[in-house]
Amino acid sequence: MKRDSEAPKLRTKDFALPVLRLDRSLPRTQEARILGTQLLRCITSIGANYRAACRGRSGAEFVAKLGIVLEEADETGFGLELFAEGNIFPAEKLRDLVEEGNELVAIFVSSARTAKGVQSDLSPLTLLNSYSDHLRNSRAPLVPPKPKLFDMAYSNCVLRAWLGTKSMPSVSGS
């Protein structure tokens, strides 16, 4: 096991722990329970699949497992967005989680790109930030922009472009 894989392992675990606490403090409604359970599955899957990627037998398997990590991170972002926009949990209390999720996506995209040998001049966070700026600036001035915590369609597009594929990698039989 390489030493440089330890920091992301710790970050993914540290990313999941606040969601465990968040789940305990959710309202006792059916939608909060269902979304909370799904969010726990996604966020814990990020760390579990990253660990599996580190144990990959080949570069292709590593990249494929990172594709799963990225899909789970994307779904986590979507879940956090639903919590905020559905008024299930205060958005301001989710901001740090969303920010950490975006940083983890950037790390994993960069790792997958490095493993595949794909080059680019821009970082994933630069692309995400420029896209967010574009969304804010393209709205009509009379309509206040609705804050988006995570834009799933755009992140999938960025991930595919950065990985140099037309679709997210998958691992057969998993």
RAPEFEN-V257790 format. One record per residue. N is the residue number from 1. RES is the residue in one letter. PHI is phi in radians with two decimals (NA if undefined). PSI is psi in whole degrees, 0 to 359 (999 if undefined). OMEGA is omega in whole degrees, -180 to 180 (* if undefined). Layout:
# RAPEFEN-V257790
((N;RES;PHI;PSI;OMEGA) (N;RES;PHI;PSI;OMEGA))
This chain:
# RAPEFEN-V257790
((1;M;NA;132;-179) (2;K;-1.41;147;179) (3;R;-1.11;326;-177) (4;D;-1.22;349;176) (5;S;-1.50;348;-177) (6;E;-1.25;320;-178) (7;A;-1.07;312;177) (8;P;-1.11;328;177) (9;K;-1.08;315;179) (10;L;-1.16;319;-180) (11;R;-1.12;321;180) (12;T;-1.17;324;177) (13;K;-1.20;316;179) (14;D;-1.13;334;177) (15;F;-1.25;325;-177) (16;A;-1.37;328;-175) (17;L;-1.03;316;178) (18;P;-1.10;331;179) (19;V;-1.25;328;174) (20;L;-1.06;316;178) (21;R;-1.19;320;179) (22;L;-1.05;317;-178) (23;D;-1.05;323;180) (24;R;-1.20;336;-177) (25;S;-1.80;7;179) (26;L;-1.22;153;175) (27;P;-1.05;153;-178) (28;R;-1.52;54;177) (29;T;-1.89;161;-178) (30;Q;-1.10;315;-178) (31;E;-1.16;323;178) (32;A;-1.15;320;179) (33;R;-1.14;314;-179) (34;I;-1.15;311;180) (35;L;-1.14;323;178) (36;G;-1.09;316;179) (37;T;-1.10;316;180) (38;Q;-1.14;320;179) (39;L;-1.11;319;178) (40;L;-1.08;319;179) (41;R;-1.11;315;-179) (42;C;-1.13;311;-173) (43;I;-1.21;326;177) (44;T;-1.33;333;177) (45;S;-1.17;331;178) (46;I;-1.03;307;-179) (47;G;-1.16;317;-179) (48;A;-1.10;316;-179) (49;N;-1.29;330;174) (50;Y;-1.14;319;177) (51;R;-1.08;320;177) (52;A;-1.12;322;178) (53;A;-1.09;320;180) (54;C;-1.14;336;177) (55;R;-1.62;6;-178) (56;G;-0.98;146;-178) (57;R;-1.49;349;-180) (58;S;-2.65;168;176) (59;G;-1.09;321;180) (60;A;-1.13;320;179) (61;E;-1.18;321;177) (62;F;-1.02;311;-179) (63;V;-1.12;319;179) (64;A;-1.11;316;179) (65;K;-1.15;323;176) (66;L;-1.12;329;175) (67;G;-1.06;320;177) (68;I;-1.16;317;178) (69;V;-1.00;315;-179) (70;L;-1.15;321;177) (71;E;-1.09;317;180) (72;E;-1.18;321;177) (73;A;-1.12;321;178) (74;D;-1.13;317;179) (75;E;-1.16;326;175) (76;T;-1.09;315;177) (77;G;-1.05;319;178) (78;F;-1.10;317;179) (79;G;-1.09;317;178) (80;L;-1.11;322;177) (81;E;-1.11;318;178) (82;L;-1.11;320;177) (83;F;-1.02;315;-177) (84;A;-1.27;308;-175) (85;E;-1.27;336;177) (86;G;-1.54;6;-180) (87;N;0.97;35;177) (88;I;-1.53;326;180) (89;F;-2.53;142;-176) (90;P;-1.06;129;-178) (91;A;-1.03;322;-178) (92;E;-1.12;334;178) (93;K;-1.43;348;180) (94;L;-1.73;349;-173) (95;R;-0.99;316;-180) (96;D;-1.12;321;177) (97;L;-1.12;317;180) (98;V;-1.10;316;179) (99;E;-1.08;315;178) (100;E;-1.12;320;177) (101;G;-1.05;317;178) (102;N;-1.12;321;178) (103;E;-1.16;320;177) (104;L;-1.13;320;176) (105;V;-1.02;315;180) (106;A;-1.06;318;179) (107;I;-1.10;314;-177) (108;F;-1.25;325;175) (109;V;-1.09;314;180) (110;S;-1.07;318;178) (111;S;-1.08;314;180) (112;A;-1.13;319;179) (113;R;-1.13;318;178) (114;T;-1.09;316;179) (115;A;-1.11;327;179) (116;K;-1.54;347;-179) (117;G;1.37;24;-180) (118;V;-1.54;135;-178) (119;Q;-1.95;150;174) (120;S;-2.76;154;180) (121;D;-1.49;340;-175) (122;L;-1.90;145;176) (123;S;-1.46;158;178) (124;P;-1.03;321;180) (125;L;-1.14;323;177) (126;T;-1.08;317;179) (127;L;-1.13;315;180) (128;L;-1.09;317;-180) (129;N;-1.16;318;-180) (130;S;-1.16;325;178) (131;Y;-1.17;319;177) (132;S;-1.06;317;177) (133;D;-1.07;317;179) (134;H;-1.05;315;180) (135;L;-1.06;316;-180) (136;R;-1.12;318;-175) (137;N;-1.38;341;-177) (138;S;-1.55;355;-180) (139;R;-1.41;153;178) (140;A;-1.09;140;-175) (141;P;-1.10;337;-179) (142;L;-1.45;347;-179) (143;V;-1.85;114;-180) (144;P;-1.14;138;-179) (145;P;-1.17;138;176) (146;K;-1.51;121;-176) (147;P;-1.16;133;176) (148;K;-1.87;127;179) (149;L;-1.41;329;-176) (150;F;-2.75;130;180) (151;D;-1.88;99;-173) (152;M;-1.07;314;-177) (153;A;-1.08;316;180) (154;Y;-1.16;317;-178) (155;S;-1.11;322;176) (156;N;-1.08;318;179) (157;C;-1.08;314;179) (158;V;-1.09;316;-178) (159;L;-1.09;316;179) (160;R;-1.11;318;-180) (161;A;-1.13;318;-178) (162;W;-1.25;328;178) (163;L;-1.45;350;178) (164;G;1.27;29;-180) (165;T;-2.19;164;176) (166;K;-1.58;344;177) (167;S;-2.50;161;180) (168;M;-1.17;141;178) (169;P;-1.13;153;178) (170;S;-2.39;161;177) (171;V;-1.99;122;-179) (172;S;-1.27;144;178) (173;G;1.44;10;179) (174;S;-1.99;999;*))
